[in-house]
């Protein structure tokens, strides 16, 4: 979260941001930077000032004590202990408060915090490189490079802003990734590997750098005690979690799920999802961005007879778009439109984990 203090001529007097968990909030930082000049000035904040005692004292008390004349708030705090009460406290102190200034932009900045407060779940970025027909690698497993240098640079900048980067043991064994930001960013992400059997090799780059970059290996109850002990001896943190007891998903780590939504609205949404056809759909109807679900038409693929290939073509796969009921021209048009819409945020062409 951020805050700036400006005078009547909109000249910058002070600024601040919430630098770390448990540290001073943005408003307190900005007021300390402003000093006596904050008296009678205007305070711009992305999030409503807090009014409760948590890791730090209430920010509204500091704003009132500094003599701020006007507060412009980007968005109301969704946290239950605030939720408009900070704004009410400021207005009770005869401070002019404006709420909703650049609110969409403020909500985008606060999206991880809002996701955690409103749902109890983490904010996740999904990153992958994909060919037009939905492949992330060749049949041999080779994937360097589907993307390019520019997209890989964006991916590394994203890594430098994350708290954690998570992969499965399959990716760890196939790619032997390092999962660090190069060059380093403002944060050092904890590298997480979901490895139910504790098979992560000690000679992997992840384990060899565990002393310098945090590594968390999530294992199941059937993991080898010797393997777990060796991983811990190399500096990795090991967390044991329960696994699914299903024949088709044996020893797969079962992450905790949030509470199931109930009520008429949730029932209607689940009913709509059940009515959607499982194959032949390129993008989800709920969105046209790269976040949309890509449904590979597996049913149509199985119904078609095998296509004769020469030995030179053995490692080539027929594009899945040609085996579905979606015409190739329509498929390419949909992909081009999607990629054009995502060009502003440069989210296309991301590489696989390195």
C-alpha positions as CSV (number, residue, x, y, z in Angstrom):
1,X,0.0,0.0,0.0
2,X,1.2,3.5,-0.7
3,X,0.5,7.1,0.5
4,X,1.6,10.6,-0.6
5,X,1.1,14.0,1.0
6,X,0.7,17.1,-1.2
7,X,0.1,20.8,-0.4
8,X,-2.6,23.1,-1.8
9,X,-0.6,23.4,-5.1
10,X,-0.4,19.6,-5.4
11,X,3.4,19.7,-4.8
12,X,4.8,16.5,-3.2
13,X,5.5,17.0,0.5
14,X,6.1,13.4,1.6
15,X,5.6,9.8,0.5
16,X,5.7,6.3,2.0
17,X,4.6,2.7,1.5
18,X,4.2,-0.4,3.6
19,X,7.6,-1.9,3.2
20,X,7.2,-5.2,5.2
21,X,4.8,-7.2,7.2
22,X,4.6,-5.8,10.8
23,X,6.3,-2.5,9.8
24,X,4.9,1.0,9.8
25,X,2.0,1.5,7.4
26,X,2.2,3.8,4.3
27,X,0.3,6.7,6.0
28,X,2.7,6.8,9.0
29,X,5.7,6.6,6.7
30,X,4.4,9.5,4.5
31,X,3.6,11.7,7.5
32,X,7.0,11.1,9.0
33,X,8.6,12.1,5.7
34,X,6.5,15.2,5.5
35,X,7.1,16.5,9.0
36,X,5.4,19.8,10.0
37,X,4.5,20.4,6.4
38,X,1.7,17.7,6.7
39,X,-0.4,20.1,8.7
40,X,-3.2,21.4,6.5
41,X,-2.1,19.2,3.6
42,X,-3.9,16.5,1.6
43,X,-3.2,12.8,2.0
44,X,-3.7,10.3,-0.9
45,X,-3.8,6.6,0.1
46,X,-4.5,3.5,-1.9
47,X,-6.3,1.8,1.0
48,X,-8.5,3.2,3.9
49,X,-6.4,4.0,7.0
50,X,-6.7,1.4,9.7
51,X,-8.5,2.1,13.0
52,X,-7.6,-0.9,15.1
53,X,-4.5,-2.0,17.0
54,X,-2.7,-4.8,15.2
55,X,1.0,-5.1,14.5
56,X,1.1,-1.2,14.7
57,X,-1.1,1.5,16.3
58,X,-4.1,2.9,14.3
59,X,-3.1,5.0,11.3
60,X,-6.2,7.2,11.7
61,X,-4.8,8.5,15.0
62,X,-1.5,9.5,13.3
63,X,-3.5,11.2,10.4
64,X,-5.6,13.2,12.9
65,X,-2.6,14.2,15.0
66,X,-0.7,15.4,12.0
67,X,-3.4,18.0,11.2
68,X,-4.2,16.6,7.7
69,X,-7.1,18.6,6.2
70,X,-8.2,16.2,3.5
71,X,-7.9,12.5,2.8
72,X,-8.4,10.9,-0.6
73,X,-8.9,7.1,-0.4
74,X,-8.6,4.8,-3.3
75,X,-10.7,1.9,-1.9
76,X,-12.3,0.9,1.4
77,X,-10.5,-1.7,3.4
78,X,-12.2,-5.1,3.1
79,X,-10.7,-6.3,6.5
80,X,-13.6,-6.9,8.9
81,X,-11.9,-4.8,11.7
82,X,-11.8,-1.8,9.5
83,X,-14.4,-1.9,6.7
84,X,-15.3,1.8,6.6
85,X,-14.7,2.5,10.3
86,X,-11.4,4.3,9.6
87,X,-13.2,6.6,7.1
88,X,-15.9,7.3,9.8
89,X,-13.3,8.1,12.4
90,X,-11.7,10.7,10.0
91,X,-15.0,12.3,9.3
92,X,-15.8,12.5,13.0
93,X,-12.6,14.5,13.3
94,X,-13.9,17.0,10.8
95,X,-11.5,15.8,8.0
96,X,-12.8,15.9,4.5
97,X,-12.7,12.4,3.1
98,X,-13.1,11.3,-0.6
99,X,-13.5,7.6,-1.3
100,X,-13.2,5.8,-4.6
101,X,-10.5,7.9,-6.4
102,X,-8.9,5.6,-9.1
103,X,-10.6,2.7,-7.3
104,X,-10.0,0.1,-10.1
105,X,-6.3,0.8,-10.1
106,X,-6.2,0.7,-6.3
107,X,-8.0,-2.7,-6.3
108,X,-5.6,-4.1,-8.8
109,X,-2.7,-3.0,-6.5
110,X,-4.4,-4.5,-3.5
111,X,-5.6,-7.7,-5.2
112,X,-3.4,-10.2,-3.2
113,X,-4.5,-8.6,0.1
114,X,-8.1,-8.5,-0.9
115,X,-8.0,-12.2,-2.0
116,X,-6.6,-13.3,1.3
117,X,-9.0,-11.2,3.4
118,X,-12.1,-12.0,1.5
119,X,-11.5,-15.7,0.7
120,X,-8.7,-16.9,3.0
121,X,-6.8,-18.1,-0.2
122,X,-3.5,-17.0,-1.6
123,X,-3.2,-14.9,-4.8
124,X,-1.6,-17.0,-7.5
125,X,0.0,-16.1,-10.8
126,X,0.0,-19.0,-13.4
127,X,2.8,-18.8,-15.9
128,X,3.5,-21.1,-18.8
129,X,4.6,-21.0,-22.5
130,X,2.2,-22.6,-24.9
131,X,2.1,-23.2,-28.6
132,X,-1.0,-22.3,-30.6
133,X,-2.3,-25.9,-30.4
134,X,-2.0,-26.0,-26.6
135,X,1.4,-27.7,-26.2
136,X,4.1,-26.8,-23.6
137,X,6.8,-29.1,-24.9
138,X,7.6,-31.6,-27.7
139,X,7.0,-35.3,-27.3
140,X,10.6,-35.7,-26.2
141,X,10.1,-33.1,-23.4
142,X,12.1,-30.4,-25.1
143,X,10.7,-26.9,-24.6
144,X,13.6,-24.4,-25.2
145,X,12.4,-22.2,-26.4
146,X,8.7,-21.7,-27.0
147,X,9.1,-18.1,-25.7
148,X,11.7,-15.5,-26.3
149,X,14.1,-13.3,-24.4
150,X,11.6,-10.5,-23.8
151,X,9.0,-12.7,-22.3
152,X,11.6,-14.5,-20.1
153,X,12.7,-11.1,-18.8
154,X,9.1,-10.3,-17.8
155,X,8.9,-13.7,-16.1
156,X,12.0,-13.0,-14.1
157,X,10.7,-9.6,-13.0
158,X,7.5,-11.4,-11.8
159,X,9.6,-13.8,-9.8
160,X,11.4,-11.0,-8.1
161,X,8.0,-9.8,-6.7
162,X,6.7,-13.1,-5.4
163,X,6.7,-14.6,-1.9
164,X,6.9,-18.2,-3.3
165,X,7.3,-20.1,-6.6
166,X,5.7,-23.6,-6.7
167,X,6.4,-26.5,-9.0
168,X,5.7,-30.3,-9.0
169,X,8.3,-33.0,-8.8
170,X,7.8,-33.8,-12.5
171,X,9.0,-30.4,-13.5
172,X,11.9,-30.6,-11.0
173,X,13.1,-33.9,-12.4
174,X,12.6,-32.9,-16.1
175,X,14.0,-29.4,-16.1
176,X,16.2,-29.2,-13.0
177,X,15.2,-25.5,-12.6
178,X,16.8,-23.0,-10.3
179,X,13.7,-20.9,-9.8
180,X,15.5,-17.7,-8.9
181,X,14.9,-14.2,-10.2
182,X,17.8,-13.1,-12.5
183,X,18.5,-10.2,-11.9
184,X,17.4,-10.3,-8.3
185,X,14.1,-8.4,-7.5
186,X,12.9,-6.7,-4.3
187,X,11.9,-10.1,-2.8
188,X,13.5,-13.5,-2.5
189,X,10.8,-16.1,-3.2
190,X,10.7,-19.4,-1.3
191,X,10.9,-22.2,-3.8
192,X,8.3,-24.9,-3.2
193,X,8.4,-28.4,-4.6
194,X,5.4,-30.7,-4.3
195,X,7.1,-34.1,-3.9
196,X,5.0,-36.7,-2.2
197,X,7.7,-39.4,-2.2
198,X,10.7,-37.0,-1.4
199,X,12.4,-37.9,-4.7
200,X,14.1,-34.5,-5.3
201,X,17.7,-35.4,-6.1
202,X,20.4,-34.0,-3.8
203,X,22.4,-33.0,-6.8
204,X,19.6,-30.8,-8.2
205,X,20.1,-27.1,-8.5
206,X,17.3,-26.5,-6.0
207,X,19.0,-28.6,-3.2
208,X,22.5,-27.4,-4.0
209,X,21.3,-23.7,-3.5
210,X,19.1,-24.4,-0.4
211,X,21.5,-22.7,1.9
212,X,21.3,-19.4,0.0
213,X,17.7,-19.4,-1.3
214,X,14.8,-20.9,0.8
215,X,13.6,-24.3,-0.4
216,X,10.4,-26.0,0.9
217,X,9.7,-29.6,-0.1
218,X,6.1,-30.7,0.5
219,X,6.0,-34.5,1.0
220,X,3.3,-37.1,1.8
221,X,3.1,-39.5,4.8
222,X,4.6,-42.3,2.7
223,X,7.8,-40.4,1.9
224,X,11.1,-42.2,2.7
225,X,12.4,-41.1,6.1
226,X,16.0,-41.4,4.8
227,X,15.2,-39.1,1.8
228,X,13.5,-36.6,4.1
229,X,16.5,-36.6,6.5
230,X,18.9,-36.1,3.6
231,X,16.9,-33.2,2.3
232,X,16.9,-31.5,5.7
233,X,20.6,-32.1,6.0
234,X,21.2,-30.1,2.8
235,X,19.3,-27.1,4.2
236,X,15.8,-27.8,2.8
237,X,12.7,-27.4,4.9
238,X,10.4,-30.4,4.6
239,X,6.6,-30.2,5.3
240,X,4.5,-33.3,5.5
241,X,0.9,-33.1,4.3
242,X,-1.9,-35.7,3.9
243,X,-2.4,-37.3,0.5
244,X,-5.5,-38.3,-1.4
245,X,-6.6,-41.9,-0.8
246,X,-7.9,-42.6,-4.3
247,X,-6.8,-45.3,-6.8
248,X,-6.3,-42.8,-9.6
249,X,-4.6,-40.1,-7.5
250,X,-2.5,-42.2,-5.0
251,X,0.1,-40.2,-3.1
252,X,-0.9,-36.9,-4.6
253,X,-0.7,-34.1,-2.1
254,X,-4.1,-32.9,-1.2
255,X,-4.0,-29.1,-0.5
256,X,-6.5,-27.7,1.9
257,X,-9.6,-26.2,0.2
258,X,-11.6,-23.2,1.2
259,X,-15.1,-23.4,2.4
260,X,-17.6,-24.6,-0.2
261,X,-19.9,-21.9,-1.4
262,X,-23.6,-22.5,-0.6
263,X,-26.9,-20.9,-1.6
264,X,-28.9,-20.4,-4.7
265,X,-26.3,-18.3,-6.5
266,X,-23.6,-21.0,-6.0
267,X,-26.0,-23.7,-7.0
268,X,-26.9,-21.9,-10.3
269,X,-23.2,-21.4,-11.1
270,X,-22.4,-25.1,-10.6
271,X,-25.4,-26.0,-12.7
272,X,-24.2,-23.8,-15.6
273,X,-20.7,-25.4,-15.4
274,X,-22.2,-28.9,-15.7
275,X,-24.1,-27.8,-18.8
276,X,-21.0,-26.6,-20.6
277,X,-19.6,-29.1,-23.2
278,X,-16.3,-30.7,-22.1
279,X,-14.6,-30.8,-25.5
280,X,-14.3,-28.6,-28.5
281,X,-14.3,-25.3,-26.5
282,X,-11.3,-23.1,-26.9
283,X,-11.9,-20.5,-24.3
284,X,-14.1,-20.2,-21.2
285,X,-17.2,-18.1,-21.8
286,X,-16.4,-16.2,-18.6
287,X,-13.3,-14.5,-20.0
288,X,-11.4,-14.0,-23.2
289,X,-8.0,-13.4,-21.7
290,X,-5.1,-15.8,-21.4
291,X,-6.5,-16.8,-18.0
292,X,-9.3,-18.5,-19.8
293,X,-9.6,-22.3,-19.6
294,X,-8.2,-24.2,-22.5
295,X,-10.1,-27.4,-23.1
296,X,-8.2,-29.8,-25.2
297,X,-10.7,-31.9,-27.2
298,X,-9.5,-35.3,-26.0
299,X,-12.8,-37.0,-26.9
300,X,-12.5,-35.9,-30.5
301,X,-8.8,-37.0,-30.6
302,X,-9.7,-40.5,-29.5
303,X,-12.5,-40.9,-32.1
304,X,-10.3,-40.1,-35.1
305,X,-8.2,-42.9,-36.7
306,X,-4.4,-42.6,-36.4
307,X,-2.8,-40.6,-39.1
308,X,0.1,-42.5,-41.0
309,X,3.4,-40.9,-40.3
310,X,6.9,-41.4,-41.7
311,X,9.8,-42.0,-39.2
312,X,10.8,-38.3,-39.6
313,X,7.4,-37.3,-38.4
314,X,7.3,-39.6,-35.4
315,X,7.9,-36.8,-32.9
316,X,5.3,-34.4,-34.4
317,X,1.8,-34.3,-33.2
318,X,-1.2,-33.3,-35.2
319,X,-2.5,-29.9,-33.8
320,X,-5.4,-30.6,-31.5
321,X,-7.4,-27.7,-33.1
322,X,-7.6,-29.9,-36.3
323,X,-9.1,-32.8,-34.5
324,X,-11.9,-30.9,-32.8
325,X,-15.1,-29.5,-34.2
326,X,-13.7,-26.0,-34.2
327,X,-12.5,-24.9,-37.6
328,X,-8.8,-24.0,-37.8
329,X,-9.5,-20.5,-39.0
330,X,-11.8,-19.9,-36.1
331,X,-9.2,-21.3,-33.7
332,X,-6.4,-19.1,-35.0
333,X,-8.7,-16.0,-34.9
334,X,-9.6,-16.7,-31.3
335,X,-6.0,-17.1,-30.3
336,X,-4.9,-13.9,-32.2
337,X,-7.7,-11.9,-30.5
338,X,-6.7,-13.2,-27.1
339,X,-3.0,-12.5,-27.5
340,X,-3.8,-9.0,-28.8
341,X,-6.0,-8.3,-25.7
342,X,-3.1,-9.4,-23.4
343,X,-0.4,-7.4,-25.2
344,X,-0.9,-4.4,-22.9
345,X,0.2,-6.5,-19.8
346,X,2.8,-8.4,-21.8
347,X,1.5,-11.7,-20.5
348,X,2.0,-13.7,-23.6
349,X,4.9,-16.0,-24.4
350,X,6.1,-16.8,-20.9
351,X,8.8,-19.4,-20.6
352,X,8.7,-22.6,-18.6
353,X,10.5,-22.6,-15.2
354,X,14.3,-22.2,-15.6
